[in-house]
Amino acid sequence: MPKVTLEDAVVHYDRTGDGPALLLLHGTAASREQWAPLTAQATGFTVLAPDFPGSGLTIDDGGPITVEVLAAQAEAVLDHAGFGSAHVAGHSLGAVVAAHLAGTRPDRVRKAVLHAAWPATDVRQDAEFRYWLDLLETGTFARMLPLMAFGPRYWEQATSEGNEQLVKTLETVIQPGTDRQIEADRTVDLRPVLGRITAPVLVLGSAHDRIVTADQQRELVAAIPDARAAEIDAGHGAPAELPDEFARLVLDFFSAKP
């Protein structure tokens, strides 16, 4: 697996396929493995999927994580892989990082898909993120995740036994640096950079998102000069809840001619 060193971090990333670069940035508590379903369908792209610090194989000094540092690491992955620019897709915290990269280094981003991004963390979200930190301390974060992440389409077909098995699986895959990533969520403020994004952007919202509101999605679309909106009938965790539909929306946007 390729890796690149930037200051105190050794960032590991997957590289698969061939063609224009597609940089995928994962969400809080996840890793590059979040993108396996989309990567499997991303024919015609060179997919680059890094682990953030605290996730997967990436290591650093264990200090605070910032959106700015994560964006710099994403850019370092592009440099190491030999690409001047890329299509960039992110989920949740990864979408925030993608937006920051697009606003501060517009020459590096060809198009961007921002799923479940938000312009700035408000009081309600901060209360939610503080609650997540409490659940991590008590060991019950995994039990909350399906309730937070999935919409009605999941619950209509779920069984109690199946959901319990999912919770047990999540207990084994929650990343060691989840608390550091949640602290980064608490500090998000993209408002100074959104107007500087020059790439075409798809602001992809989830109809049943408990974390990011429709008003926040509209604020993103209004603030980004070349943005359009789309919605998927899922919860915050759409990449896992509806992986095929999510992949189609993302890849169709990147494949469409200008």
C-alpha positions in Angstrom: 0.0 0.0 0.0 1.4 3.4 -0.9 2.1 5.9 1.9 3.3 9.5 2.1 4.9 11.4 5.0 3.7 14.9 5.8 5.2 16.5 8.9 4.5 14.0 11.7 1.9 11.9 9.8 2.5 8.8 7.7 -0.7 8.7 5.5 -1.6 5.4 4.0 -3.9 5.2 1.0 -5.3 2.7 -1.5 -4.7 3.2 -5.2 -6.8 1.2 -7.6 -7.8 1.5 -11.3 -6.5 3.6 -14.1 -7.7 7.0 -15.5 -8.4 10.4 -14.1 -7.8 10.7 -10.3 -10.8 10.2 -8.0 -9.9 11.1 -4.4 -12.3 9.7 -1.8 -12.3 11.1 1.8 -14.1 9.1 4.5 -16.2 10.2 7.4 -15.8 10.2 11.1 -15.2 6.8 12.7 -14.7 5.2 9.3 -11.6 4.5 7.2 -10.7 4.1 3.5 -12.6 0.8 3.6 -15.8 2.9 3.6 -15.3 3.4 -0.1 -15.0 -0.3 -1.2 -18.5 -0.4 -2.8 -17.9 2.8 -4.8 -14.4 1.8 -5.8 -15.7 -1.4 -7.2 -17.9 0.6 -9.6 -15.4 3.4 -10.4 -14.2 2.0 -13.7 -12.2 4.5 -15.7 -10.8 6.3 -12.7 -7.6 6.0 -10.6 -9.2 5.8 -7.1 -7.1 7.2 -4.3 -8.6 6.6 -0.8 -6.5 7.7 2.2 -7.0 7.0 5.9 -7.3 10.0 8.1 -5.2 10.1 11.2 -6.7 7.8 13.8 -8.2 5.5 11.1 -6.8 2.5 9.3 -3.1 2.5 8.9 -2.3 6.2 9.0 -0.3 7.2 12.1 0.7 10.6 13.5 1.6 12.1 16.9 -1.9 11.6 18.3 -2.6 15.3 18.7 -5.6 17.3 17.7 -6.9 16.8 14.1 -7.9 19.9 12.1 -9.7 20.2 8.8 -6.8 22.2 7.5 -4.3 19.4 8.3 -6.6 16.8 6.7 -6.9 18.8 3.5 -3.1 19.2 3.4 -2.8 15.4 3.8 -5.3 14.9 0.9 -3.2 17.1 -1.3 0.0 15.3 -0.3 -1.7 12.0 -1.5 -2.4 13.6 -4.9 1.3 14.8 -5.1 2.6 11.3 -4.1 0.3 9.6 -6.6 1.5 11.9 -9.3 -1.7 13.8 -10.1 -2.0 17.6 -10.4 -5.8 17.5 -9.9 -8.6 15.1 -9.1 -12.3 14.7 -8.8 -12.9 14.7 -5.1 -15.8 13.0 -3.2 -16.2 13.2 0.6 -18.7 11.9 3.2 -19.5 13.9 6.3 -16.1 15.0 7.8 -14.5 13.9 4.5 -16.9 16.2 2.6 -15.9 19.1 4.8 -12.3 18.4 4.0 -13.1 18.1 0.3 -14.8 21.5 0.4 -11.8 23.1 2.3 -9.4 21.7 -0.3 -11.6 22.9 -3.2 -11.8 26.4 -1.6 -8.1 26.8 -0.7 -6.5 24.9 -3.6 -9.0 25.3 -6.4 -6.4 24.2 -9.0 -6.3 20.7 -7.5 -10.1 19.9 -7.6 -11.8 19.3 -11.0 -15.2 18.5 -9.6 -16.4 17.7 -6.1 -19.2 15.8 -4.5 -20.0 16.8 -0.9 -22.2 14.3 0.8 -23.5 15.3 4.3 -21.2 18.3 4.5 -22.2 21.4 6.6 -21.0 25.0 6.4 -20.3 25.5 10.2 -20.9 23.5 13.3 -23.8 25.0 15.2 -24.9 24.6 18.8 -27.2 21.7 18.0 -24.5 19.8 16.2 -22.0 20.5 18.9 -24.4 19.0 21.4 -24.7 15.9 19.2 -20.9 15.6 18.9 -20.5 16.0 22.6 -23.0 13.2 23.1 -21.0 11.0 20.7 -17.9 11.5 22.8 -19.9 10.5 25.9 -21.0 7.3 24.2 -17.5 6.5 23.2 -16.4 6.7 26.8 -19.2 4.3 27.9 -18.7 1.9 25.0 -22.2 2.4 23.5 -21.2 4.5 20.4 -21.8 1.5 18.1 -25.4 1.0 19.4 -26.2 4.6 18.5 -24.7 4.5 15.0 -27.6 2.7 13.1 -30.1 5.0 14.8 -28.1 8.1 13.8 -26.9 6.9 10.3 -29.8 5.0 8.6 -33.2 6.1 7.3 -36.6 4.5 6.9 -35.5 2.2 4.1 -33.1 0.4 6.4 -35.5 0.1 9.3 -38.4 -1.1 7.1 -36.4 -4.2 6.1 -34.3 -4.6 9.3 -34.8 -7.3 11.9 -33.9 -7.1 15.6 -31.4 -9.9 15.1 -29.9 -8.3 12.0 -29.5 -5.0 13.7 -27.9 -6.5 16.7 -25.4 -8.3 14.5 -24.7 -5.0 12.8 -24.0 -3.3 16.2 -21.6 -6.1 17.1 -19.8 -5.6 13.7 -19.6 -1.9 14.3 -18.0 -2.5 17.7 -15.1 -4.1 15.9 -14.6 -1.5 13.2 -14.9 1.8 15.1 -11.6 3.5 14.6 -9.2 4.2 17.5 -9.1 7.9 16.6 -12.8 8.5 16.5 -12.7 10.8 19.4 -10.1 13.0 17.7 -12.2 13.1 14.5 -15.3 14.1 16.4 -13.3 16.9 18.0 -12.5 18.0 14.4 -16.2 17.9 13.6 -16.9 20.3 16.5 -14.6 23.0 15.0 -15.9 23.1 11.4 -16.3 26.5 9.8 -16.1 26.5 6.0 -17.8 29.8 5.5 -14.5 31.7 4.7 -13.6 29.4 1.8 -16.9 28.3 0.2 -17.1 31.4 -2.1 -13.6 30.6 -3.4 -14.5 27.2 -4.8 -14.3 27.3 -8.6 -15.0 23.6 -9.4 -18.5 22.3 -10.2 -19.9 20.9 -7.0 -22.7 18.5 -6.3 -24.1 19.0 -2.8 -25.6 15.6 -2.1 -27.9 15.6 0.8 -29.7 12.7 2.6 -33.5 13.1 3.0 -33.4 11.5 6.5 -30.1 13.0 7.8 -30.3 13.6 11.6 -26.9 15.4 11.7 -27.0 17.8 8.7 -30.2 19.8 8.1 -31.8 20.8 4.8 -31.1 24.4 5.7 -27.4 23.7 6.0 -27.5 22.0 2.6 -29.2 25.0 1.1 -26.6 27.3 2.7 -23.8 25.3 1.0 -25.5 25.5 -2.4 -26.0 29.2 -2.0 -22.4 29.9 -1.0 -20.6 27.8 -3.6 -20.5 29.6 -7.0 -21.1 26.5 -9.2 -23.1 24.2 -7.1 -26.2 22.1 -7.7 -28.2 20.0 -5.2 -29.3 16.4 -5.2 -30.9 14.2 -2.6 -30.7 10.5 -1.8 -33.5 8.7 0.2 -31.3 7.6 3.0 -29.9 8.7 6.4 -26.6 10.3 7.1 -24.8 7.0 6.4 -26.0 6.8 2.8 -22.7 5.3 1.5 -23.4 2.2 3.7 -27.2 2.3 3.6 -27.6 2.5 -0.2 -24.2 1.9 -1.6 -25.2 1.2 -5.2 -27.5 4.2 -5.5 -24.9 6.4 -3.8 -22.1 5.3 -6.1 -24.3 5.9 -9.2 -25.0 9.5 -8.1 -21.4 10.2 -7.4 -20.0 8.6 -10.5 -22.6 10.0 -12.9 -21.7 13.5 -11.7 -18.0 12.9 -12.3 -18.5 11.2 -15.7 -20.9 13.8 -17.1 -19.4 16.1 -19.7 -19.2 19.8 -18.9 
